[in-house]
Amino acid sequence: MLDLEEKLLADRDGSLRRKLIGDLHELQQRLQGELRQMNSRSRYVELQGAVQAVTAAVQVLQTLNVPAVSGQPVKSKNSK
């Protein structure tokens, strides 16, 4: 299990999850601002990829099935 995954599973009140989503939204806005400026073609492609990655990370965090969010127990991939 990744360290971040362990921290999110232990995040009973959802504060870590909300902070991460907020930080990612700030990063997303900053990257989108950079996209609106003059960039080389390669830099523009890099920025687009970064925006897509941040958007995907936000979506994962928003749909993450953790006890604090869903009220349901989390099933480990290793549990039988």
SULHUHU-V246509 format. One line per field, one symbol per residue. ss: DSSP state (H for helix, E for strand, - for the rest). psi: psi as a letter, one per 40 degrees, with the letter a starting at -180 (. if undefined). A space follows every 10 residues. Layout:
ss->???
psi->???
This chain:
ss->--HHHHHHHH ----HHHHHH HHHHHHHHHH HHHHH----- HHHHHHHHHH HHHHHHHHHH HHH---HHHH ----------
psi->hiddddddde gdeedddddd dddddddddd dddddeihii dddddddddd dddddddddd ddehgiddde eiihhidei.
